Amino acid sequence: MSGLHKWVFLVLSATQFILGMLGNGFIVWVSGSSWFKNKTISLSDFIIANLALSRIVLLWILLVDGVLIVFSSKVHDEGIIMQIIDIFWTFTNHLSIWLATCLSVLYCLKIASFSHPTFLWLKWRVSRMVVQMILGALVLSCASALSLIHEFKMYSILGGIDGTGNVTEHFRKKRNEYKLIHVLGTLWNLPPLIVSLASYFLLIVSLGRHTQRMEQSGTSSGDPSTEAHKRAIKIILSFLLLFLLYFLAFLITSSSYFIPGTEMVKIIGELITMFYPASHSFILILGNSKLKHMFVGMLRCESGHLKPGSKGPVSL
């Protein structure tokens, strides 16, 4: 990779990193200030704050990972540094994705309206169920990170084999097994994707039925319930689109480790990967009336007249 390409990557990475830190840091500051002042916080605000905090950590990991790939690829691919980065990235990545999924489920159960007994049972127990999902997300994130230990052991064995040049049929199978484990690791992302898709379609159906009832009764379609549906749908849809882009970039980056001469592909994948945690924070801000009001006020240099409210960020 030429020196120009390295500096272009560094500038783009630094830009996304700074924007992501500003957006996620703003969410943490507003939510944390309200929590500290009121000594209480709603479940949605708690999820949003922790989601932003996890993405701050994720942005740092991605920045360090990208810089090492570009300027010191040998150090990145060998030894304990790669293992530490992968473990922290795996834990933070899965936790961030599951927190966004919990937020989608919370919005769906609070806003959508169905008369089915199963949905009503979930709606009545929404807070308890979402808390259990968060705890389950922590367990799954830890499990996914710990599963890397076996993968690293296999990686070390394969590294020793490549160094001696003595590759038998048994070790070729081990190498294929290592590659398979690495690829199957992406399947950890499928359950939250499916849950978020289900939440999105339930909100679409609920909005359609609600709009139909409003038209039949002659009521304006701009009522608070309709607006809440639309805001929730926009937030979940943006998460799904960015997540699919993020997932595609991760697949590109992962596959590049097994294909020689794909350093540029790996760099492009790293840039796309960083776009997801950096940009989604601004979508959360614009989809939340309280956060949006304070953010616009700060951009207008009127932050001195805007302090975190006593109720914290408004839930959808």
Salt bridges, closest charged atoms under 4 A:
ASP65 OD1 - HIS76 NE2 2.42
ASP77 OD1 - HIS76 ND1 2.83
GLU151 OE2 - HIS182 ND1 2.66
ASP162 OD1 - ARG175 NH2 2.78
GLU169 OE1 - ARG172 NH1 3.66
GLU177 OE1 - LYS174 NZ 3.96
ASP223 OD2 - HIS210 NE2 2.87
